[in-house]
Amino acid sequence: MKLLEERIRKDGVVKEGNVLKVDSFLNHRMDIELFSEMGKEFKRIFADKPINKILTIEASGIGIAVIAAQYFDNVPVVFAKKSQSINLDGSVYSTKIQSFTHGRVYDVIVSKKYLSPEDHVLVIDDFLANGCAIEGLISIIKESGATLEGVGIAIEKGFQDGGKKLRETGVNLHSLAIVESMDAATGEIIFREQ
């Protein structure tokens, strides 16, 4: 998606440790117009799938997922929580996910009330690096008996192995922008041709 690539080039900041900072438009301050275009693109990509639920993980994927849901006939968005809450009653699906950005392991949960074998799920998230978050969400989908219809990612770090691993297992994965390489010293970002 050229619009997203241009925005990353313009406002993204490459930091040491393979960190791409896009908080000015994607995961802290959110550009709703850009999110809307991303939502339209996810709908175009997954138009032939019978999606009736979108699943993401807190926190940065929520905004993108909610805006995208409008283009899927306002299907509900469920987000996996990174902590148990006293408001979450009943049984849950759970998994452990290691965060690349935060460098820690989270227990991630989804109430069993919100995923069932009748669901056809699209997973949406802001970043894909090592793939741990997506693998965790897929395990929750499998545990629920729901059908994974696809995974939509805003930005994939193509130089890390998460996308490759997921595609090799047959996951219908589409990333709107794939960073092939980036250089913290120069700020240069090279995107994979799609």
Secondary structure, 3 states (H helix, E strand, C coil): CHHHHHHHHHHCEEECCCEEECCCCCCCCCCHHHHHHHHHHHHHHCCCCCCCEEEEECCHHHHHHHHHHHHHCCCCEEEEECCCCCCCCCCEEEEEEEECCCCEEEEEEEEHHHCCCCCEEEEEEEEECCCHHHHHHHHHHHHHCCEEEEEEEEEEECCCCHHHHHHHCCCCEEEEEEEEEECCCCCCEEECCC
